[in-house]
Amino acid sequence: MSSQHHLPPWLQADLQRLLRQSGHALLLQGAGGMGQLALGLALMRAWLCEQPQADGQACGQCPSCHALAVRAHADALVLMPEEEMLRQAWPLPDKAQRELDEKKRKPSKEIRVDAMRDAVEFCQRTNARGRGKAVLIYPAEAMNHITANTLLKTLEEPPGAVRFVLVSEAAHLLLPTIRSRCLSHAMQWPAPEQVLAWLQAQGISADAAQASLRAAGNSPEQALAIAQSPENLALCRKLPQVLKQGDAKTLQALPAAQQLAWLQKLCHDLMCLSQGAAPRFFAAADLPAKPPALRLLGRWAKALTQQARSIEHPYNQGLMTEALVAQARSILRT
Ligand SMILES: [Zn+2]
C-alpha cells in the first residue's frame, strides 16, 4: 500500500507543515480532488509510526505502518459513509457488515451515528501500540447534526492521546461548533507545471498529461484518473466529434456519472466560446469553430443538471446514454 513516498510533492510540503502543528484536531478543507484524503491518511500514518523519520514522516516499515497499510491498526479509526468505505475497500465494523450481508438495509450515504458512538468509545480505550490513537473522518460534511453533536465533546476534550483529522470537500456545510474546535488547513491548488511533471513521472506522456489536466479542470487526482483510463483519455480530444457523429458506444463504456460530467464540461466550454471567453476543459482547436447559440446551450445545461439529480438511479443506463447523445448531437449540429 502507499507509503508517504507516493504523496505528490505539493502534498509532501503540506504534510511537513502540518506535522509541526501541535493541535489535536485538524480540518483539511478544499474542493474535491485536491488531495486532502491522501494527506489526511499520511498524517495518520506519521502520527502512529513507531520509528518516524527525522522529518516526522512515517517510516513505512514498522509494525504500525504495516498494520495501517493492511487497514487493520488497533489505534486507527476511519469514519466514512458506508458507501464510501465499500468503494475504497475499507473494512466495515462486523455488525454493520452483517446487516449489509443480510440485506437488512442499504450502505449508508452518511456517517452513521452508531459508527460515531463506536468512535467515541474507541477514543476512551487505552491505545494498543503506545503511539496514541488517530481518527480520520471523511468527508466530514457527511456527519448529520446528531452525528456531529455526538463527536463534539470528544473533539473538545479528548480523553487520552487521540488526534483527529477531519477531511472536508465542503467545509461550509460543517457545524460551526465543529469547525471552531479544529485547526483549519486550506488546501491549495498546485502549480500546473508541478502537476504536469508529477503526471509524467508516473509514465504519462506530455500530451496526455496536458489534455487530462485540462479536462480535469486542474485537479491532479482527477487528471491522473483520466490519464490512466484509455476511454476517458480519448474523450479529452474526441468528445465533440463523438457526439456530432451520434456515437453512444464510446460513452457507454463509462459510468453514468462520468458520462454526464463530460457533457457538462463540454456544455460549459461551448457557453464560454459563445460569449467570446476561453474554454476551460477542452482545447479550443478540438471544439467547433462556431458554437451553438447560447439560448440552446442554456437549455442543454438545464437538462443536464436535471439528469444529474437522478443519475444514481437511471431507469436504463443504455437508453439514458442514447438520449443524452441524441440531445447533444442535435445541439452540436445546429
Ligand atoms: Zn512506521
Boltz pocket constraint, residues with backbone or C-beta under 6 A from the ligand:
constraints:
  - pocket:
      binder: B
      contacts: [[A, 45], [A, 48], [A, 49], [A, 50], [A, 51], [A, 52], [A, 58], [A, 59], [A, 60], [A, 61], [A, 62], [A, 63], [A, 64], [A, 65]]
      max_distance: 6.0
